Amino acid sequence: LWTPLNIIEDSIENVRKQVGDDEVILGLSGGVDSSVVAAMLHKAIGKQLTCVFVDTGLLRLNEGDQVMDMFAEHMGVKVIRVDAEQRYLDALEGKTDPEEKRKIIGNLFVEIFDEESSKLTNAKWLAQGTIYPDVIESAGSKTGKAHLIKSHHNVGGLPEDMKLGLVEPLRELFKDEVRTIGVELGLPEEMVRRHPFPGPGLGVRILGEVRKQYADILRLADNIFIEELYKQDLYHKTSQAFAVFLPVKSVGVTGDGRRYDYVIALRAVETIDFMTARWAHLPYDFLGHVSNRIINEIENVSRVTYDISGKPPATIEWE
Ligand code: XMP
């Protein structure tokens, strides 16, 4: 019978059989799939699991600390946190092309993950959060973004000579089942139901060149938007919502006079499959409130716009 509990018990048994006493590494991103794998493997093999969490500096507000809190402090999972913000900023300096940025971010992730895992000389297995739709997708001949999504998220580009066996306990599951199992394994509901977040993170939500100042502004704006969506009970009425940083300056006025600052765009969509999407018809009052908060609370932002483009013709992300 396919109940969440049975699936968990089966998977635990299979993983134990597969890896025996060997050590296993997992790239933990904070996303649903890798988090559920971490929780599952922790339960199955405890200290034989080591997670590598790369803090790219392109994550959302406090996201790195939250991941560490939940897994390392709370659950006692072994997690190596790599603070790679400066490396990412250096690698992305002067780069403006979206696909080139994606490549740089993805390659650097693989490089850092490889550095860390080569220190774990006893590791024989690499765990991945591959889920059933990923299996189907990579069986086809998809190219472009879809392919990059997988190659980044699932660390598909690891060097051949790592010679690690693969552990993929979610390979037969759909996203909804992964979520249910996550909750059953004790992950917070809020975490497993969080909107998807792209592998390249804020790197593709800062248009053009990525700079630390831009990322810091964007984190604050995004946090206000998401916080308000939760407060007004609108978060789960959208499929994905986020802020985008536009590196253009616009004039505004405040009490003390004229200002000339950056622009934030808000994006919220409703979709089932993310292949097509409708822009979310959020209430005007709500949008007005979020806009005021962003402009009042964040220095260097003088204007907020709302994206009313459907997919197609626009994509969900701006890059
Ligand atoms: P687009 O912008 O193509 O986005 O309409 C569709 C969905 O895919 C996500 N997305 C990505 N996810 N790496 C990822 O892991 C990427 O490079 C990437 N680009 C887009 C996007 O957030 C949306 O959910």
Boltz pocket constraint, residues with backbone or C-beta under 6 A from the ligand:
constraints:
  - pocket:
      binder: B
      contacts: [[A, 102], [A, 145], [A, 148], [A, 149], [A, 150], [A, 152], [A, 153], [A, 196], [A, 197], [A, 198], [A, 199], [A, 200], [A, 240], [A, 274], [A, 311], [A, 314], [A, 315], [A, 316], [A, 317], [A, 318], [A, 319]]
      max_distance: 6.0
